[in-house]
Amino acid sequence: MLSKVHLPSSAAEAAGLLREGGWLIGGGTVVMPKVNTGAVPVDHLISLRNAGLAGIEVNANTVTIGAATTLAEVGADDRLGFLDPVIRSIASPPVRNLATVGGNLLVPQPHGDLAVALLALDATVHVESVNGRRAISVGEAVAEHEVVTEVHFELPTAWRYRKAMRRRHNSAAIVIVAAVLDGERTRIALGGVAPRPIRAHAAEQVLRRDPDAVVEAAEAARAGIEPFDDAYASAWYRARVLPVHVRRALLGED
Ligand SMILES: Cc1cc2nc3c(=O)[nH]c(=O)nc-3n(C[C@H](O)[C@H](O)[C@H](O)COP(=O)(O)OP(=O)(O)OC[C@H]3O[C@@H](n4cnc5c(N)ncnc54)[C@H](O)[C@@H]3O)c2cc1C
């Protein structure tokens, strides 16, 4: 049974507490239902609310977002207007008011829409533990006693985002396509088609060779996917519609 909620005032303090046991909580949209139903027995929660990990900095082209920043705060920042469609596609306003960037990075697919966008942005994820700090990529495993502190990325020049879902609110992805179209540095990330967000490397190569080869790139996006069945779509359907959504995303179609 839950007996204590810690409110550490820094990531280092949170990491120290985490080593002693307990469960980290960002916005709690995943954690609290499990605590409240007893699905995961937890004595101690370690809240990141006061750990100084919330906030957004934009210096020239470089963006830093603290892990405890809520999705609503990201969506409200005019400097990050290109992320607005990403944020608006996630859950609903009440969930976005609680859910944090750090939590969204770690939820399993088909959730983690912002994580897909951050993968396309080639964001660096900073983590801290009692052993120090390190930088990892989006989708790379965070160790058991590590706290995600912030993400860094460069503002994109040409950005595309598309999420296929069943309804407007509270509907997880069937397929997500996020892309930075930037010549040799073109990056395409996919959601809903593998256990983690993945890069569509084969499709990227096609576009680097010929930026107009959109249909070929869309077909190539199927390479390396590991789609799954869930309440929203079958694995077969996800694989089937993926090229359609990649093509539409690349062409900027609605
Ligand atoms: C009704 C509903 C609809 C949803 N629809 C969508 C959707 O359409 N798209 C989508 O992307 N998501 C969706 N989600 C998932 C939602 O985005 C996630 O629940 C949310 O992003 C998790 O963030 P959180 O801060 O609430 O995580 P928490 O519940 O606080 O934590 C989730 C996990 O991450 C860990 N964690 C949190 N922060 C850190 C950190 N800084 N460092 C290390 N570990 C950390 C926690 O220990 C826990 O294991 C939906 C959720 C609900 C409830």
The ligand as an SDF file (V2000), in Angstrom:
LIG
                    3D

 53 58  0  0  0  0  0  0  0  0999 V2000
   -7.0140    8.2930  -21.6110 C   0  0  0  0  0  0  0  0  0  0  0  0
   -5.5860    8.3440  -22.1140 C   0  0  0  0  0  0  0  0  0  0  0  0
   -5.3540    8.5410  -23.4570 C   0  0  0  0  0  0  0  0  0  0  0  0
   -4.0410    8.5910  -23.9440 C   0  0  0  0  0  0  0  0  0  0  0  0
   -3.8180    8.8380  -25.2690 N   0  0  0  0  0  0  0  0  0  0  0  0
   -2.5460    9.0020  -25.6940 C   0  0  0  0  0  0  0  0  0  0  0  0
   -2.2530    9.3500  -27.0370 C   0  0  0  0  0  0  0  0  0  0  0  0
   -3.1440    9.5360  -27.8700 O   0  0  0  0  0  0  0  0  0  0  0  0
   -0.9510    9.5180  -27.3890 N   0  0  0  0  0  0  0  0  0  0  0  0
    0.0790    9.3700  -26.4960 C   0  0  0  0  0  0  0  0  0  0  0  0
    1.2270    9.5610  -26.8460 O   0  0  0  0  0  0  0  0  0  0  0  0
   -0.1780    9.0210  -25.2420 N   0  0  0  0  0  0  0  0  0  0  0  0
   -1.4440    8.8430  -24.8210 C   0  0  0  0  0  0  0  0  0  0  0  0
   -1.6900    8.5020  -23.5380 N   0  0  0  0  0  0  0  0  0  0  0  0
   -0.5350    8.2050  -22.7000 C   0  0  0  0  0  0  0  0  0  0  0  0
   -0.0180    9.4640  -22.0790 C   0  0  0  0  0  0  0  0  0  0  0  0
    0.5940   10.2710  -23.0270 O   0  0  0  0  0  0  0  0  0  0  0  0
    0.9610    9.0020  -21.0580 C   0  0  0  0  0  0  0  0  0  0  0  0
    0.1670    8.4310  -20.0420 O   0  0  0  0  0  0  0  0  0  0  0  0
    1.7830   10.1350  -20.5230 C   0  0  0  0  0  0  0  0  0  0  0  0
    2.5620   10.7450  -21.5130 O   0  0  0  0  0  0  0  0  0  0  0  0
    2.7250    9.6150  -19.4520 C   0  0  0  0  0  0  0  0  0  0  0  0
    3.2860   10.7350  -18.8230 O   0  0  0  0  0  0  0  0  0  0  0  0
    3.1620   10.9280  -17.2470 P   0  0  0  0  0  0  0  0  0  0  0  0
    4.0130   12.0870  -16.9140 O   0  0  0  0  0  0  0  0  0  0  0  0
    1.7340   10.9800  -16.8080 O   0  0  0  0  0  0  0  0  0  0  0  0
    3.8240    9.5610  -16.7950 O   0  0  0  0  0  0  0  0  0  0  0  0
    3.7490    8.8450  -15.3720 P   0  0  0  0  0  0  0  0  0  0  0  0
    2.4510    8.1050  -15.2340 O   0  0  0  0  0  0  0  0  0  0  0  0
    4.0980    9.7910  -14.2800 O   0  0  0  0  0  0  0  0  0  0  0  0
    4.9480    7.8270  -15.5730 O   0  0  0  0  0  0  0  0  0  0  0  0
    4.9280    6.8770  -16.6240 C   0  0  0  0  0  0  0  0  0  0  0  0
    6.2130    6.0270  -16.4870 C   0  0  0  0  0  0  0  0  0  0  0  0
    7.3520    6.8200  -16.7840 O   0  0  0  0  0  0  0  0  0  0  0  0
    8.2050    6.8910  -15.6520 C   0  0  0  0  0  0  0  0  0  0  0  0
    8.7000    8.2690  -15.6150 N   0  0  0  0  0  0  0  0  0  0  0  0
    7.9740    9.4040  -15.6710 C   0  0  0  0  0  0  0  0  0  0  0  0
    8.7820   10.4710  -15.7270 N   0  0  0  0  0  0  0  0  0  0  0  0
   10.0470    9.9930  -15.6890 C   0  0  0  0  0  0  0  0  0  0  0  0
   11.3190   10.6000  -15.7140 C   0  0  0  0  0  0  0  0  0  0  0  0
   11.4930   11.9330  -15.8040 N   0  0  0  0  0  0  0  0  0  0  0  0
   12.4280    9.8060  -15.6520 N   0  0  0  0  0  0  0  0  0  0  0  0
   12.2960    8.4680  -15.5930 C   0  0  0  0  0  0  0  0  0  0  0  0
   11.1130    7.8320  -15.5630 N   0  0  0  0  0  0  0  0  0  0  0  0
    9.9910    8.5950  -15.6190 C   0  0  0  0  0  0  0  0  0  0  0  0
    7.3720    6.5060  -14.4480 C   0  0  0  0  0  0  0  0  0  0  0  0
    8.1650    5.9430  -13.4220 O   0  0  0  0  0  0  0  0  0  0  0  0
    6.4360    5.4870  -15.0770 C   0  0  0  0  0  0  0  0  0  0  0  0
    7.0580    4.2420  -15.1720 O   0  0  0  0  0  0  0  0  0  0  0  0
   -2.9690    8.4330  -23.0440 C   0  0  0  0  0  0  0  0  0  0  0  0
   -3.2190    8.2250  -21.6830 C   0  0  0  0  0  0  0  0  0  0  0  0
   -4.5090    8.1840  -21.2100 C   0  0  0  0  0  0  0  0  0  0  0  0
   -4.7350    7.9940  -19.7370 C   0  0  0  0  0  0  0  0  0  0  0  0
  1  2  1  0
  2  3  1  0
  2 52  2  0
  3  4  2  0
  4  5  1  0
  4 50  1  0
  5  6  2  0
  6  7  1  0
  6 13  1  0
  7  8  2  0
  7  9  1  0
  9 10  1  0
 10 11  2  0
 10 12  1  0
 12 13  2  0
 13 14  1  0
 14 15  1  0
 14 50  1  0
 15 16  1  0
 16 17  1  0
 16 18  1  0
 18 19  1  0
 18 20  1  0
 20 21  1  0
 20 22  1  0
 22 23  1  0
 23 24  1  0
 24 25  2  0
 24 26  1  0
 24 27  1  0
 27 28  1  0
 28 29  2  0
 28 30  1  0
 28 31  1  0
 31 32  1  0
 32 33  1  0
 33 34  1  0
 33 48  1  0
 34 35  1  0
 35 36  1  0
 35 46  1  0
 36 37  1  0
 36 45  1  0
 37 38  2  0
 38 39  1  0
 39 40  1  0
 39 45  2  0
 40 41  1  0
 40 42  2  0
 42 43  1  0
 43 44  2  0
 44 45  1  0
 46 47  1  0
 46 48  1  0
 48 49  1  0
 50 51  2  0
 51 52  1  0
 52 53  1  0
M  END
$$$$
